[in-house]
Amino acid sequence: LSASINKYCYISCRFLPPFFKYKHRIVYSQQENVNNINQIDHPSVRESLRHVGLDDGLEIHHDADLPAMSGLGSSSAFTVGLLQGLYGLKGEVKNKQQLAMDAIHVEQNMIKENVGSQDQTIAAFGGFNKIKFGKNNEISVLPLTINADTMQNFQNHLMLFFTDFARKASDIAGEQIKTIPQKEKEMRLMHAMVDEGAGILQKGKHLNDFGKLLNETWRLKRGLTSKISTAAIDRIYDAGIRAGATGGKLLGAGGGGFMLFFAPPEHHKKIKEKLKKFLYVPFQIEYSGSQIIYRPRLKI
């Protein structure tokens, strides 16, 4: 089960006017001015340009609502958005499925990161979905059909806190990959919980059972490797549960980033007070996925 939320990365791509001593300018937390693609340090920019086959001089700017390495899929959202922008410069339009598959290829095969396929898929499609991953790169995205009142009630139970611990997801995922053969039972239990969770929401009753399910998935997930949780993260989670949350989990690969809690709204004030040293981040589920919001004149 995966949802996109109304926190965004904004990427502008344009052909760089030919007045500079460099060919490409890439601006993110750093600024790169280079003359060929091989000189670009940012791995997603470098490999996305290679994948799309653009050799014109380009200027790329990135601004984000959320920090990098925080477990909310910001890296994959960047790759999906960048690919869509680069295709737009070429006058090409890719459907959501192709955009997701291209981003997965760039991150897994070209950059060779230890990443899954869920972040790229949800960034491309948007919405609240059950996603099925099959063999041979088969991906099917099934939007959940949930009553509007139930959906609003569900969102009213969700709380998001920033733990202020950044980590590199690829390193943690690499450790998890090594342990999978010894953790088949836990993986199968987590897999079975997908349909159970979807069923709770679609029936629209006993929403607290979804929170209990989150609690169980976190218990299983944190046991996959020693790098997923830390003593500090455990203290944050335990404080939220003691203050009234039914369940929750650390989002992403683990090690830090954002903690999601599921709690009845009447307990939110107490939970915020107990976790007041951590940034509370309100959010809503969004349904658009990656999209081009402005298409200028392409070349000078």
N, C-alpha and C positions, 0 to 999 in steps of 0.2 A: 504494500500500500504506500502510495507516495503522493504528495501534494506540492504544488508550487505556491509561493506566497508573494505578497505585494511588496517585496524588496527587490531592487533591480540593479543590474549593471548596465551602464549606458556606454555604448561604443560608437564613436564616429569614425568613419573611414572615408577618405577622399584621395583623389589623385593629387600628389604634391606638385604645386606650380614649379616650373623649372628655373627657379631663380637662386637656388641654394647650392652650396658646395657638397651637399650630401644628397643621396637619392631617397632614403626612407627616414621618417621621423616617427618614433613610437613613444608615446607619453603615457605613463602609468605612475606607479610610485617612484619610478625612475624615468629618465629621458634618454633615449638612444637615437643618435644621429649617425647613420651608417650608409655605406655605398652599395652593399649587396646583401642578399638574404642570409648568407652564411655568417655574416658578422652580427646578426641579431641575437642577443642573449635570451630574450623572453621565449621560452620553448614553444608555447602555444602560437604566438605570432609567427615565429620562424616556420614551424611545420604547417600551419594553416596556409601560409602563403605558398609553400611548396605544393600542398595538396590541391589548392585551387588553381595554381598555375598562373598567378599574377606576377609579372616582372616589371610593371610600370612603377614609377616612383610613387610612394604612398605616404600619407600621414594618418596615423591611428591614435586616437585618444580614448582613454578608459577612465570612467568615474563609477564608483560603486556605493550602494547604500550600506553594504556590509563588509567587514574585514575579510581578507584572504585567510586561508587555512583555519576556518572556523567551523567546518562541518555542515554548512548549509549549501554545498554544491556551487560555491561562487566560482571555482576554477572552471567547472564544466559549463556554467552559465556564460562565462567569458568566451570559451571556445565556440559554443553554439552561436552566440551573438556575433562573434567575429566572423565566423564562416558565412553567416547569413548576410552580413554587411559586405564581405568580399565578393560573394556571388552577386549581390546587388550591383556592385561596381561593374561587373561583367555583363550585366543585363540578364542574369539568370535567376530563376525562381525555383527553389527546391521545396518539396513538401516536407511536412514535419518529420515523417519517417526517415526520409533521406538525410535531413539535417542532423537528426540524432545519430544515424549510422555513420555519417561522415565525422562527427565529433568524437564518437567512440573510436573510430579508426585512427584519428589524429592522436588521441591521448594514449590509447593502448599500443598501437603498432608503430607509430612514428616517434612519439616522445618516449614510449616504453615505460609509462607510469603504471604502478600497481593500483589501478582503479577499476571499479565495476562499470556497469552500463546504465545504472538507474538515474544518476544525476543528469547526464546528457539527455536522456529520454524525457524526463519531466521538465527540463528547461525548454526543450523544443516543443513539447505538446501543451504544457500547462494543465491546470485542473487538478482534480482529486481522482486518482485512478488506481485500479488494480493492474499491475504490469506483469505480463508473463514473459519470461526469458527462456527461449528454447535453444536447441542445438543449431549450429550453422548460422549464428547471428539472427535467429528468428525472435522478433519482439512484437508482442501485441499489447496494445494499450486499450483498456476497457474502462471507460468513465463509470464511476459509481453512481447509481441512481438512488438518491437520498432525498426524502421529503424536505422541503425548504425549512420548515420549522425545526426539524431534527438537525439539519445542517447548521442552523444558527445556534441552536442549543449546544451542539458539539463544539463549535468555534468558541462559544462563551466559556467553555471548560478549559481551554488551552492557554497556557502561560509559557512565555519564552524568556530565558535569562542568559546573558552572556557571561561565561565563567572567566573570561579574560586570559584564558590559557590558549595560545596558538600552538599548532603542531602540524607536521607534514604528513598528510593522510597516506601518501604512498608508502612511507616507512612502516606505519602501523598496519596497513593492509598487507604489506609483504610478510609481516610476522603472522598475520591471520591466515594467509594462504598456506603457510607451512604447517599450521596446526589442523587444517581442515580434515585430513585423513583420520585424525584422532578425535574429531568433534562431530562425527556424522550424526549421532543421536541428537545433539543440541541443534544442529542445523535443520534436521527434519522437523523437530518440534517447532522451531521458529517459522519454518515454511508452512506448517499446518495452521499457524495462528493467523495467517493472511486471510483465509476464508472465514475464520471465526470472527476476526475483527470486522470484516466487510459485512458479515451477517448481522452483527450487533447494530451497526449503523443503518443498514437497510430496513431492519425491523423497527428501528426508532424507539426501542424500549430498553430500559436498564442500561443507560449510557455509562454508568459507573463501572460496568463490566469491561468496557473498553479500557478504562484506566487500569483496572486490575490486570488486563492482558498486557498493557504497556509495561507494567511492573515486572511481569513474568518474562517478557522479551528482554528487558534490560538485565535481569538477573542472568539469563542465558548468555546474552551478548558479552557482558563484562567478564564472563568465565572463559571466553574463547582464547584470549591471550592476556598476559599480565600488563600489556601496554594500553589496553582500552580504557581502563579507569585508573585513578590515583586516589590516595588517601584524601586529598583536597576535594576531588570530585565526589567521592563517596560522602563526605561531610555535607556538601551542598545538597545532594540528593536526599540524604537522611533528614536534613532540616526541612526540606519541602514536604516530605511525607509526614513528618511529625506535626507540621503546621496545617495539615488537612488535605494534601494531594492524595489522590487514589493511586496514582502511578506516574510514570514518566520515563525518560531515557535521555542519555547524551546522544545528540544527533551526529551523524557522520561516522567516520572510522573510529573515533575515540581519541582519548588523550587530552581533550580540551574542546573549546568552542562553545556551543550553545546547548543548554539544558532545557528540555521541554517537559512541562508538567501538565498532568490532566487533573483538574480539581474542580469541585462544585464552586460556582461563583461566590457563594457566601463565605468561602475560605480564602478568597484571593487577597483580601486586605491583610490577613494574618501572614500569609505566605510572603507577600511583598515586604512586610515588616521584618520577618525573619531573614530574608535575603536582601536587605536594603543596601548592602555593600556591593551588590552585583546589579548590572544594568538590566532593567526590565524592558523588553522590546515588544510592544503591541504589534499585531499583524493580522491580516486576513488572507484566506485562501484566494488565489486569483486563477483565472481560467483562460488567459490568452496565450501563454507561452511566449517564446521569442518572436518578435515582430519588428519590421522596419517601420519607424514612426515618421521618418522624413527622408525623402529622396530628392537631393538637389540636382542641379545641372552637373553632369559627370566630369567634364574636362574643360580646362581653360584653353 
